[in-house]
Amino acid sequence: MKRRRSHSGRKVPALSVHEGSASYSVPEREIVTIDRSGRLVLPKKIRNSFDTDRFEVRTTESVIELVPVKSLRSLLGALPDLDIDTIYKEHDEDVEEEEAE
């Protein structure tokens, strides 16, 4: 059984359920905290599992959900003629022009 470390440094077993011949693993839970500025940090292994640094925040009465938002660069395979650097440059120029007005 996998073990993870608690904040005190002790190893804590991963959760799992065994019923007869069936075995179900429950994903390890990560606990994050929010600092005084309202920021939270996703653990590195979670951040690295997604090819993005942007997330959509969805909420219900009792749940906050982060949904990865794919970057334009990840779409290059779908649109091979897309020049992403030119798109970013043109966008930055448009923003600068709007701010100057």
Contact map, one row per residue, 1 for C-alpha under 8 A:
11100000000011000000000000000000000000000000000000000000000000000000000000000000000000000000000000000
11110000000011000000000000000000000000000000000000000000000000000000000000000000000000000000000000000
11111000001111000000000000000000000000000000000000000000000000000000000000000000000000000000000000000
01111100001111000000000000000000000000000000000000000000000000000000000000000000000000000000000000000
00111111111100000000000000000000000000000000000000000000000000000000000000000000000000000000000000000
00011111111100000000000000000000000000000000000000000000000000000000000000000000000000000000000000000
00001111110000000000000000000000000000000000000000000000000000000000000000000000000000000000000000000
00001111110000000000000000000000000000000000000000000000000000000000000000000000000000000000000000000
00001111111000000000000000000000000000000000000000000000000000000000000000000000000000000000000000000
00001111111100000000000000000000000000000000000000000000000000000000000000000000000000000000000000000
00111100111110000000000000000000000000000000000000000000000000000000000000000000000000000000000000000
00111100011111000000000000000000000000000000000000000000000000000000000000000000000000000000000000000
11110000001111100000000000000000000000000000000000000000000000000000000000000000000000000000000000000
11110000000111110000000001110000000000000000000000000000000000000000000000000000000000000000000000000
00000000000011111000000011110000000000000000000000000000000000000000000000000000000000000000000000000
00000000000001111100001111000000000000000000000000000000000000000000000000000000000000000000000000000
00000000000000111110001111000000000000000000000000000000000000000000000000000000000000000000000000000
00000000000000011111111100000000000000000000000000000000000000000000000000000000000000000000000000000
00000000000000001111111000000000000000000000000000000000000000000000000000000000000000000000000000000
00000000000000000111111000000000000000000000000000000000000000000000000000000000000000000000000000000
00000000000000000111111000000000000000000000000000000000000000000000000000000000000000000000000000000
00000000000000000111111100000000000000000000000000000000000000000000000000000000000000000000000000000
00000000000000011111111110000000000000000000000000000000000000000000000000000000000000000000000000000
00000000000000011100011111000000000000000000000000000000000000000000000000000000000000000000000000000
00000000000000111000001111100000000000000000000000000000000000000000000000000000000000000000000000000
00000000000001111000000111110000000000000000000000000000000000000000000000000000000000000000000000000
00000000000001100000000011111000000000000000000000000000000000000000000000000000000000000000000000000
00000000000001100000000001111100000000000000000000000000000000000000000000000000000000000000000000000
00000000000000000000000000111110000000000000000000000000000000000000000000000000000000000000000000000
00000000000000000000000000011111000000000010000000000000000000000000000000000000000000000000000000000
00000000000000000000000000001111100000000000000000000000000000000000000000000000000000000000000000000
00000000000000000000000000000111110000011110000000000000000000000000000000000000000000000000000000000
00000000000000000000000000000011111000011000000000000000000000000000000000000000000000000000000000000
00000000000000000000000000000001111111111000000000000000000000000000000000000000000000000000000000000
00000000000000000000000000000000111111110000000000000000000000000000000000000000000000000000000000000
00000000000000000000000000000000011111100000000000000000000000000000000000000000000000000000000000000
00000000000000000000000000000000011111100000000000000000000000000000000000000000000000000000000000000
00000000000000000000000000000000011111110000000000000000000000000000000000000000000000000000000000000
00000000000000000000000000000000011111111000000000000000000000000000000000000000000000000000000000000
00000000000000000000000000000001111001111100000000000000000000000000000000000000000000000000000000000
00000000000000000000000000000001110000111110000000000000000000000000000000000000000000000000000000000
00000000000000000000000000000001000000011111011000000000000000000000000000000000000000000000000000000
00000000000000000000000000000101000000001111111000000000000000000000000000000000000000000000000000000
00000000000000000000000000000000000000000111111100000000000000000000000000000000000000000000000000000
00000000000000000000000000000000000000000011111110000000000000000000000000000000000000000000000000000
00000000000000000000000000000000000000000111111111000000000000000000000000000000000000000000000000000
00000000000000000000000000000000000000000111111111011000000000000000000000000000000000000000000000000
00000000000000000000000000000000000000000001111111100000000000000000000000000000000000000000000000000
00000000000000000000000000000000000000000000111111100000000000000000000000000000000000000000000000000
00000000000000000000000000000000000000000000011111111000000000000001000000000000000000000000000000000
00000000000000000000000000000000000000000000000111111000000000000000011001000000000000000000000000000
00000000000000000000000000000000000000000000001001111110000000000001111000000000000000000000000000000
00000000000000000000000000000000000000000000001001111110000000000001100000000000000000000000000000000
00000000000000000000000000000000000000000000000000011111000000000001111000000000000000000000000000000
00000000000000000000000000000000000000000000000000011111100000000111100000000000000000000000000000000
00000000000000000000000000000000000000000000000000000111110000000111100000000000000000000000000000000
00000000000000000000000000000000000000000000000000000011111000011110000000000000000000000000000000000
00000000000000000000000000000000000000000000000000000001111100011110000000000000000000000000000000000
00000000000000000000000000000000000000000000000000000000111111111000000000000000000000000000000000000
00000000000000000000000000000000000000000000000000000000011111110000000000000000000000000000000000000
00000000000000000000000000000000000000000000000000000000001111100000000000000000000000000000000000000
00000000000000000000000000000000000000000000000000000000001111110000000000000000000000000000000000000
00000000000000000000000000000000000000000000000000000000001111111000000000000000000000000000000000000
00000000000000000000000000000000000000000000000000000000111101111100000000000000000000000000000000000
00000000000000000000000000000000000000000000000000000000111000111110000000000000000000000000000000000
00000000000000000000000000000000000000000000000000000011110000011111000000000000000000000000000000000
00000000000000000000000000000000000000000000000000000011110000001111100000000000000000000000000000000
00000000000000000000000000000000000000000000000001011111000000000111110000000000000000000000000000000
00000000000000000000000000000000000000000000000000011111000000000011111000000000000000000000000000000
00000000000000000000000000000000000000000000000000110100000000000001111101100000000000000000000000000
00000000000000000000000000000000000000000000000000110100000000000000111111100000000000000000000000000
00000000000000000000000000000000000000000000000000000000000000000000011111110000000100000000000000000
00000000000000000000000000000000000000000000000000000000000000000000001111110000000100000000000000000
00000000000000000000000000000000000000000000000000100000000000000000011111111000000000000000000000000
00000000000000000000000000000000000000000000000000000000000000000000011111111110000000000000000000000
00000000000000000000000000000000000000000000000000000000000000000000000111111111110000000000000000000
00000000000000000000000000000000000000000000000000000000000000000000000001111111000000000000000000000
00000000000000000000000000000000000000000000000000000000000000000000000000111111000000000000000000000
00000000000000000000000000000000000000000000000000000000000000000000000000111111110000000000000000000
00000000000000000000000000000000000000000000000000000000000000000000000000011111110000000000000000000
00000000000000000000000000000000000000000000000000000000000000000000000000010011111000000000000000000
00000000000000000000000000000000000000000000000000000000000000000000000000010011111100000000000000000
00000000000000000000000000000000000000000000000000000000000000000000000000000000111111100000000000000
00000000000000000000000000000000000000000000000000000000000000000000000110000000011111110000000000000
00000000000000000000000000000000000000000000000000000000000000000000000000000000001111111000000000000
00000000000000000000000000000000000000000000000000000000000000000000000000000000001111111100000000000
00000000000000000000000000000000000000000000000000000000000000000000000000000000001111111110000000000
00000000000000000000000000000000000000000000000000000000000000000000000000000000000111111111000000000
00000000000000000000000000000000000000000000000000000000000000000000000000000000000011111111100000000
00000000000000000000000000000000000000000000000000000000000000000000000000000000000001111111110000000
00000000000000000000000000000000000000000000000000000000000000000000000000000000000000111111111000000
00000000000000000000000000000000000000000000000000000000000000000000000000000000000000011111111100000
00000000000000000000000000000000000000000000000000000000000000000000000000000000000000001111111110000
00000000000000000000000000000000000000000000000000000000000000000000000000000000000000000111111111000
00000000000000000000000000000000000000000000000000000000000000000000000000000000000000000011111111100
00000000000000000000000000000000000000000000000000000000000000000000000000000000000000000001111111110
00000000000000000000000000000000000000000000000000000000000000000000000000000000000000000000111111111
00000000000000000000000000000000000000000000000000000000000000000000000000000000000000000000011111111
00000000000000000000000000000000000000000000000000000000000000000000000000000000000000000000001111111
00000000000000000000000000000000000000000000000000000000000000000000000000000000000000000000000111111
00000000000000000000000000000000000000000000000000000000000000000000000000000000000000000000000011111
